[in-house]
Each structure stands twice: as C-alpha cells, then as structure tokens.
Amino acid sequence: MRNFLIIEQLEAEITEEELGKAIDCMRAGKKAGPIDFYKKFKKQLISPILEMFQEAYCNGSLPKSMTSALIFVLLKPGKPSNKCENMRPISLLNADLKILCKILAMCLQD
C-alpha cells in the first residue's frame, strides 16, 4: 500500500508550491551561479518552469538540454597528472534538472 502511495505522489502534477519550495531548498554556491539566479527571479520563473515540467510529463520525456551533462576531469590536489587515478570526473547538470530532482526527492521524503 505504501509503495502505491509513493508512486501516486511521484506521478502527480507538480504544483507551484512544490516548485517554489524546491528552489528555496537548493543550495546556492559561493560564486554566482544558476541557482542564485533562480532564487533571485523565482516569482518570474515559476510559471515557465512549471509549464515546461508539465509539458515534459505529458510528452513522457524531458527536453534534450535536461538529459545531458558536461563532464570535466580535474586533477586531484598534489598529485601528478600522468596517472588516470589522479583525476576525478565532475558532471555539470542542467539547473532545471536539479530542481526537478529536488522536487521528486522531497516527495520521497514525505
């Protein structure tokens, strides 16, 4: 029964309240970044983001920009650059995707 309720929650339409709460819960960086932008212009962005999420739900797929990542390889501090094990990959994801993931995570936590 609990699994059914979780599935029902995850499949429900996202509300403005959930979207606003997710943006508020996102951690802003020390330097200006996309999340800072979303927090500052939350009132203006909620409606278009919500429309995009609802359209993606109706279509059954996310926009291409939300399904890709930029992957960078960084050298670990104090290590020589001639060995692969001294590198670590970093994936940069779309901010809209991070917000959507936050909304889904909050549904699972409830």
CORUR-V125302 format. One record per pair of residues at least 12 apart in sequence whose ideal C-beta (glycine too) atoms are under 10 Angstrom apart, sorted by the first residue. I is the first residue (numbers start at 0). J is the second residue. D is the distance in Angstrom with one decimal. If there is no record, write none. Layout:
# CORUR-V125302
i=I j=J d=D
i=I j=J d=D
This chain:
# CORUR-V125302
i=4 j=109 d=9.7
i=5 j=106 d=7.6
i=5 j=107 d=6.7
i=5 j=109 d=9.1
i=7 j=106 d=9.9
i=8 j=103 d=9.3
i=8 j=105 d=9.8
i=8 j=106 d=4.7
i=8 j=107 d=8.0
i=8 j=109 d=7.1
i=9 j=102 d=9.6
i=9 j=103 d=6.3
i=9 j=106 d=5.6
i=9 j=107 d=7.5
i=10 j=56 d=8.6
i=10 j=106 d=9.7
i=11 j=56 d=9.8
i=11 j=106 d=8.1
i=12 j=49 d=9.1
i=12 j=52 d=8.6
i=12 j=53 d=6.5
i=12 j=56 d=7.0
i=12 j=57 d=9.8
i=13 j=48 d=9.2
i=13 j=49 d=6.5
i=13 j=52 d=5.2
i=13 j=53 d=7.1
i=13 j=55 d=10.0
i=13 j=56 d=7.8
i=13 j=98 d=9.8
i=13 j=99 d=8.0
i=13 j=102 d=5.8
i=13 j=103 d=9.2
i=13 j=106 d=9.2
i=14 j=49 d=8.1
i=14 j=102 d=9.3
i=15 j=45 d=5.5
i=15 j=46 d=7.8
i=15 j=48 d=9.6
i=15 j=49 d=6.1
i=16 j=45 d=9.6
i=17 j=49 d=9.2
i=17 j=52 d=9.8
i=17 j=101 d=9.4
i=17 j=102 d=5.3
i=17 j=103 d=9.8
i=17 j=105 d=7.0
i=17 j=106 d=7.9
i=18 j=41 d=8.8
i=18 j=44 d=9.0
i=18 j=45 d=5.6
i=18 j=46 d=9.4
i=18 j=48 d=6.3
i=18 j=49 d=5.6
i=18 j=52 d=7.5
i=18 j=98 d=7.2
i=18 j=99 d=9.1
i=18 j=101 d=9.5
i=18 j=102 d=6.6
i=19 j=41 d=6.4
i=19 j=42 d=8.7
i=19 j=44 d=9.8
i=19 j=45 d=6.0
i=19 j=49 d=9.6
i=20 j=101 d=8.7
i=20 j=102 d=8.2
i=20 j=105 d=6.9
i=21 j=37 d=9.6
i=21 j=48 d=9.8
i=21 j=97 d=9.0
i=21 j=98 d=5.2
i=21 j=99 d=8.0
i=21 j=100 d=8.8
i=21 j=101 d=4.2
i=21 j=102 d=4.6
i=21 j=103 d=9.1
i=21 j=104 d=8.6
i=21 j=105 d=6.4
i=22 j=34 d=7.9
i=22 j=37 d=5.3
i=22 j=38 d=6.1
i=22 j=40 d=9.8
i=22 j=41 d=5.3
i=22 j=44 d=7.9
i=22 j=45 d=7.8
i=22 j=48 d=8.5
i=22 j=94 d=9.7
i=22 j=98 d=6.2
i=22 j=101 d=8.2
i=22 j=102 d=9.5
i=23 j=37 d=9.7
i=23 j=38 d=7.3
i=23 j=41 d=7.7
i=23 j=101 d=9.8
i=24 j=98 d=9.4
i=24 j=101 d=6.1
i=24 j=102 d=9.5
i=24 j=104 d=9.3
i=24 j=105 d=7.3
i=25 j=37 d=7.0
i=25 j=38 d=7.2
i=25 j=94 d=8.3
i=25 j=97 d=6.9
i=25 j=98 d=6.7
i=25 j=101 d=6.2
i=26 j=97 d=9.9
i=26 j=101 d=10.0
i=27 j=39 d=9.5
i=32 j=94 d=8.1
i=33 j=91 d=9.9
i=33 j=93 d=8.5
i=33 j=94 d=3.8
i=33 j=95 d=8.8
i=33 j=97 d=8.4
i=33 j=98 d=9.6
i=34 j=94 d=6.2
i=34 j=97 d=7.6
i=34 j=98 d=8.5
i=36 j=94 d=8.0
i=37 j=94 d=6.3
i=37 j=95 d=8.8
i=37 j=97 d=9.4
i=37 j=98 d=7.1
i=44 j=95 d=9.7
i=44 j=98 d=9.7
i=48 j=94 d=9.7
i=48 j=95 d=6.5
i=48 j=98 d=7.1
i=48 j=99 d=8.9
i=51 j=65 d=8.7
i=51 j=95 d=7.0
i=51 j=99 d=9.4
i=52 j=65 d=9.8
i=52 j=95 d=8.1
i=52 j=98 d=8.7
i=52 j=99 d=6.3
i=52 j=102 d=8.1
i=55 j=95 d=9.5
i=55 j=99 d=8.4
i=61 j=93 d=9.1
i=61 j=95 d=8.7
i=61 j=96 d=7.3
i=61 j=99 d=7.9
i=62 j=93 d=8.7
i=62 j=95 d=8.1
i=62 j=96 d=9.4
i=63 j=93 d=10.0
i=64 j=93 d=5.7
i=64 j=95 d=7.7
i=64 j=96 d=8.6
i=65 j=92 d=8.4
i=65 j=93 d=4.9
i=65 j=94 d=9.5
i=65 j=95 d=5.6
i=65 j=96 d=4.5
i=65 j=97 d=9.6
i=65 j=99 d=7.5
i=66 j=92 d=9.8
i=66 j=93 d=8.3
i=66 j=96 d=7.8
i=67 j=90 d=9.9
i=67 j=91 d=9.9
i=67 j=92 d=8.6
i=67 j=93 d=7.6
i=67 j=96 d=9.4
i=68 j=89 d=9.6
i=68 j=90 d=4.4
i=68 j=91 d=6.2
i=68 j=92 d=5.2
i=68 j=93 d=7.9
i=68 j=96 d=8.8
i=69 j=89 d=8.7
i=69 j=90 d=7.2
i=69 j=91 d=4.4
i=69 j=92 d=8.4
i=69 j=93 d=9.6
i=70 j=88 d=5.6
i=70 j=89 d=7.1
i=70 j=90 d=5.2
i=70 j=91 d=7.7
i=71 j=86 d=9.9
i=71 j=87 d=9.5
i=71 j=88 d=7.2
i=71 j=89 d=4.9
i=71 j=90 d=8.1
i=71 j=91 d=7.2
i=72 j=86 d=4.7
i=72 j=87 d=7.2
i=72 j=88 d=5.6
i=72 j=89 d=7.6
i=73 j=85 d=9.9
i=73 j=86 d=6.7
i=73 j=87 d=5.5
i=73 j=88 d=7.8
i=73 j=89 d=5.8
i=74 j=86 d=6.0
i=74 j=87 d=8.2
i=75 j=87 d=5.9
